Amino acid sequence: RESLESLAPLMRTIAQSLLVNFDDTSPVDFIEKFSYPYIGKIMRNIIGLDETQTLEELRQWVEIEEQVGFTRPSDEFIKTYEELTLKQQKIYLDVFEGRRLNPKDDLVTVLVNAEINNKKLSDKELFGLMNLTVSAGLSTTVQMLNNGIIQLSRRPELVDQLIKSPDLIPAFIEELLRYNSSTTGTMRITTEQVELANIVIPKGEVVMALLASANRDPHRFANPNEFDLFRPNAKRHMAFGYGIHNCVGAPLARLELKVAFEVLLQAFNTFRCPPHEELVWEKSVFIHGVSELAVQFSKINIRTKEQV
């Protein structure tokens, strides 16, 4: 936990540096100007790619990963995917070798030197871990920031509450994760035959668990389709999975969101984005979010607290 909290100053510095991208006279694309560079720079720092890969290159890799579906893609997609995968693998291999020669106080060095049964992880295993870290933690958190801004634009009274009581931001994040999670579902394979709702699912069957649906379960959450900042059991949501499959990056994502919303709510008191029907949604099976988000901000004068 101490190691995670040590990242907070870096997160705050990155978030504050991005505020210059906003202009209160016209809308700006929040994804391009804040959510993606904010999460991307943090992630790039954590996995040791600061000096070796641009945000655009990292984004290109993640986006093609997210396009993999349940049917055979086109030959053109396969070719592009193979080229980008080999390129990404080469970048990671260089990072692994660099950490072996010159260790640093970071996650990559820990993984490179980690041992399981007195045996270090292979480059293939390390690549898999890095790939999972990026693909699972980049777009999902980016979209949670986007979903949060959409929610704040719809609920000005919520903005007022959070500005007056910043200690409510963690509660806002938990209810946001429940109410509008960026993770739609997850894939699992049944280890034995199971019966649910009078339907028998054979052993070895691929199942998609709809986490977003579980988060609106009326048997667990009262008035599940309402956003309730003071919901007492909001943290029982399934946005990060459950049990042994609970996302190991959940504490990191919560901290990233907390710092970002703290910085944004210290700087702005109004968020305006297009109505729901005009938003452009990502075409993804697993990610619920937008591909662009035009937002107009109103600034707060920190000294006088007057809108400018």
PEGI-V364115 format. One record per run of one state. SS is the DSSP state (helix for helix, strand for strand, loop for the rest). FROM is the first residue (numbers start at 1). TO is the last residue. If there is no record, write none. Layout:
<<SS:FROM:TO> <SS:FROM:TO>>
//
This chain:
<<loop:1:1> <helix:2:5> <loop:6:7> <helix:8:21> <loop:22:27> <strand:28:29> <helix:30:46> <loop:47:54> <helix:55:66> <loop:67:74> <helix:75:101> <loop:102:106> <helix:107:113> <loop:114:114> <strand:115:116> <loop:117:118> <strand:119:120> <loop:121:122> <helix:123:137> <loop:138:138> <helix:139:154> <loop:155:155> <helix:156:164> <loop:165:165> <helix:166:179> <loop:180:182> <strand:183:183> <loop:184:185> <strand:186:189> <loop:190:193> <strand:194:196> <loop:197:198> <strand:199:201> <loop:202:205> <strand:206:209> <loop:210:210> <helix:211:214> <loop:215:233> <helix:234:236> <loop:237:242> <helix:243:245> <loop:246:249> <helix:250:267> <strand:268:273> <loop:274:275> <helix:276:278> <loop:279:279> <strand:280:281> <loop:282:286> <strand:287:287> <loop:288:289> <strand:290:292> <loop:293:293> <strand:294:300> <loop:301:306> <strand:307:307> <loop:308:308>>
//
